[in-house]
Amino acid sequence: MPVPSACFPRIIWSFAREPGECRALIIGHRMLPFKLIYSDDYFLPIGSHVFPAEKYKLTHDYLLARKVADASDFVAPRPATDDDILLVHTPQYVQKLKTGTLSAREELEMEVPYSPELVRAFWLAAGGSMLAADYALNDGVAISIGGGFHHAFPDHGEGFCMINDIAVAIRRMQADEKIRTAMTIDCDVHQGNGTAVIFAPASVPGNRLGSIPNLAEMARSRKPPCDVFTISLHQENNYPAFKPPSSLDLNLPDGMGDGDYLACLGTAISLGLEKFPRPELICYVAGADPYRDDQLGGLSLTIEGLKERDSLVFRLAKAEGIPVMVTFAGGYAHRLEDTITIHSNTVAAAKEVYGGK
Ligand SMILES: [Zn+2]
């Protein structure tokens, strides 16, 4: 691409890794060494709700105002296609969402009011997570300022979650043969029940953590018994009441604080990597709701402890050379600004670990 003379010399254009894509390096503003995926359309049109749908834009604005990130660090996603969504969700469920024919019970279970606009927002969240996964594979880490809807199942939504964007991103990367295996590290205060079910090696009895795979079942299946290893650290006495097994679940007691939590997280990741070595992508679900002042959580992490949690995940992943894509999931602090700070600190932690100035 020719150098646009009107911008020279303040901006240097360079070719990015994808043909036809061009990146501008603005002298004096060092870009982050990774991308932040964001759109104003991440906003969820759910009216007055405990889920603060405005948190995405507020986090975006906070990152700019505090100069954690520059405008050029953000990339806008495209919505997932129906084919992407169908990699995880059933045709019947997708049809109901597209035609507005969920039953009253199904809508109640989702706990957000159905609208076609909301469907579009969830398709975009899934597209954002796919893009974050793609960028993470190139840059080592990428963060979607959204997503993390881990309570969505293949055939229904639950707990504010319509579409499981994490699972869609993983299945898209696998379908495109960009990865074979992945690990989810879900640190939302609520168990990642949808993700656990989607990736459960259900057809392989006895393939839970530490047990021996049923070789006859494996031989019948074209896929390995477990191509995605799911880790969930969550408060035991909290939603969901029934917790389908992840590959590794840590059921944490009420009121756990920073020190114990960080020790559990370190142990969980070490154990996970021992049982499932060298995943090709980590999907880190960086929920803000383990915070001690969260309305829907019962753990006692501080804002500083949550940032240390993020740093720990990034440091361990970087040391192992495993790319990390991040989604935000829940966050219901009494003071919305605390939720924004916690989410923004995830970007700041990545910046510290991955070397942005
Ligand atoms: Zn949550």
Residues whose N, C-alpha, C, O or C-beta is under 5 A from the ligand:
A	BS01	ZN	D188 V189 H190 G287 D289 G330
